[in-house]
Amino acid sequence: MTLTFKRREIKDLHHLGTLVAENAEAIEPGLRIVGSNLNLGRASVELVAIDSAQTPVLITLGLTADDAMLLRALEGYAWCLEYPESVQKLVPATTQPEWPPRVVFVAERLLAHCDRRGIGVVAFYILGLPTDTEESIAATIEYATELNTVGAQFTIATPYPGTGFFDSASAEGRLLTEDWDRYDIYTPVLRHDRLSSDDMLRLKSRAYHQYYFRPAWAGKFMRHQWRRLTSRRSLTETGVVALDSSLSTGTDDAR
């Protein structure tokens, strides 16, 4: 079976909130939704969750990322610091929550907003996770090309020492080497059930070629670079004018 990526149209914030709640574990392992539509003073957050470290998470949703969304989250966060019981009351009685809470933003049209503001986005993708197959990696590459960010980095799943990923891989005998110089996110160091080391290197190479050798990416990259160049030139010219103005004013005052 071939996996493919299909964009889902978001109807409204309620639809977006439902999708986030249903896929909380996929967004972040161990994330559990414990509340919704929480009023925090003059602000509100759509979802409240607890992460794997027992830290409350304020999840702010938006169809478009904008300043209003950011300010709403900041106001809610400030209210939590002043009145922690407003969030802690949602935590199960058997859980001792960590503090302060985290803030997570989920915006449906975040990339479109960044494009309009001239903000270049670089996305990072991890290939070769324990549940990956060649089909799922192909779907990830397709998803990356659909997003078409200014930059994309494709790395190979690497269990770093000191992480739970490393501990579980070591306990299961999946580590291919303990030569730490090879833990560079581009060299396979993990024994995979469905993919060989050669497979992962091939798929990583395929990801870079399939992503960057596209007219759609080249056009977006050139537009972004041109905008950066013209913006820098505009700032430089403005700075020179301001400097000339201040020097003239200083000369007049001296006289």
N, C-alpha and C positions, 0 to 999 in steps of 0.2 A: 504494500500500500504506500502511495506517495503522499506525504503531508504537504499541504500548501497553506500559505498565509492568506487570509481574507479579512479586509478591513471591515469593522463593524461600525455602523452609523449610530451615534449616540443621540437619542431624541431630546433628552433634557437632563437636569441634574439628578432627578430621582433615578433615571435609568443608569446614569454613570455610577451613582452610589450603590445601586443594586449589583452592578458588575464588580465593583471594588470589593464589596462585602462577600460576594460569592467566590472571589478569587484571591482573598487575603493571603492565604498560605502560599500561593504562587507569587504574589508580589514580594513577600518576605517570609521565609520559613519561621513558623512559630507565631505569626501575627494572628491575633484573635479579636474580632469586633465585639465590643461590649456595650456600645450605645450609639445612638444616632440623634441628629438634630439637637445638639446640646447648646443651650444659651449660656454665654459667658459674658455677663454684663451687657454692653451694647453690641457685642459680636456674637457669632455663633459658628460652630463647626458641624459639618455634616455627619462625620463619623468619629467615634472614639474607640481606640483599640489598646490591647496590651501586647507588647512584643515578647520575644523569648527570654529577655532579661528582666521581665516583669516591670518594664517601664511604660507608663501610659503614653499613648501616641494620639495626637490631635491630627485628624486627617481632614484637610480643607480641599473641597472640590470646586472645580470651575470649568465651564465650557471653553473659556478663553483665559489664559494667564494674563493678569493685568495688575496694576498697582492696587486696585480695590481688594483683590484677592489676597495680596500680601499684607495689606494693612489690617484686614479682617483677621488673618491668622495671628498677627503680632498682638492685636488687641486681646484676642482670646488667650494667647499665651501669657500676657501680662496679668490678665484676670486670674489665671490659674496660679501664678506665683503669689498673688495677693490672697486668694481664697482657694487653697489647694483642695479643700473638701468638696469643691464643685465637681472635680474629676475623680478624686479618690473614692467617692461614694459609689462609683460605678464598678470599682474593682471588687472581685469576689472576696468575701470575708477571709478566706483561707490564704489569700495572697498578700504579701507585704510589698507594696509597690515601691520601685525606685523613683527618685525625684531629682531634677525637674522633668517634666514631660518632653517628648520629642514632637516636632511638627513635620508633617509630611504633606506635600502638595501633589494633587493629581489634577492635571488640566488636560482636557480633550484636545484642544488646539494649541498646545504649548509651542510646538515647532513653528506653526504659522505665525504666532505672536513674535517669536524670536526672529524669524525672517524679516518681518515688518520693521523691527527695531534694529536690524543690522547686526544681531547677535549670532555669531557662528556657533553651532552646536556640534560637538564631537561625541559620538556614541561608542560604547565599549561592549563587546560581545564575547562571552566565554563559550568556547566549543569543547566538547569532550567531557561534559559532566557525566556522572555515573549513569543517569537515565537516558543519555543521548543515544541516538542511532544516526546512521547516515541520512535517513529521511528527515529527522528532526533538525539536523544541522543544515540541510538544504532549505528547510522552511525558515530557519533563522536567517540565513543569507538572503532569502527572498524578502523577509520582513525588513531587513536592513536596507535593501535597495528601495523598498516601498517608502520608508522614512526619508531616505536620501538626504542625510545630514551632511554638513560641510566636510566632516571627517568621520572615519570609522576605524576602530581597532579591533582586530579579531585575535584572541589569545586562547591558549590551551589551558584547560582546567588544571590548576597547580595547587596541591594541598600544602600550604606553608606550615612549618613547625609552630606549635603553640596555638593552632586553631583546631576546632572540632573536626573539621574536614580531614586534617592530617591524622588526628588521633584515630578516627574511624577507619581511614585508609590503611594505617599502620596495623591496627588490630585485625583487619581482614586480610593482611598480607598483600596489599595491592601496590605497595611502593616498589618501583622498578630500580631505584637507586637512592642513596643518601648522600650523593655528591651534590652539595648545596649549590655549586656553581651552575648546575643544570636546572635549577628551580628558577627559571628566567621567564616563565609564562609563554615561552615559544617552543620549548622542548618537552615532549611527552615524558612524564616521570610517574605516571599512574597506569597500572594495568587495568584495561577496560574489558568488560564482558563481551562487547559487540564490535569494538573498533581496535585495530592494531595501532601501534605507534606510527607506522607508515600511512595508515588510513588518516590519522589525525593531521599529520603533516600535509598530506595531499589535500584534505578538506580545508585546512587553514590557507594554503596557497590558492585554492579555488575561490575561497571567500574574498581574498584581496583582489584577485583578477576580475571576478564577477562584479565586485563593487566599484572599483575605480576605473575600469575600462568600459565606461558608459557615457554616452553624450549627455544624459540627464545630469550626471554628477559633474562632468566637466563644465557644463553651462552654469550650474549653481556655484561651483567653486570660483569661476571667473567673475561672476556677478558679485560674489562676496568680497573678493580681492579688490575689485574696482571700487566698491563702496568704501572699503577701508582706506584705499589710496586717496579718494576724493575727500573723505572726511578728515583725514590727516592733513591734507593740503589746506582745507578750509580752516582748520584749527590753527595751523601755522600762520596763515595770512591774518587771522583775527588777532593772534598774539603779537605779531609785528605791528599792526595798527595800534593796539593798546599800548605797546611799548613806546612807539613814536609819540602818541598822545601824552603819555606821562612825562616824557622827556621835554616836550614843548611846554607843558604846564610848569614843570620845574624851572625851566629857563625864564619864563615870564615872572614867576614868583621871585626869582633871584634879582631880577631887575627892579 
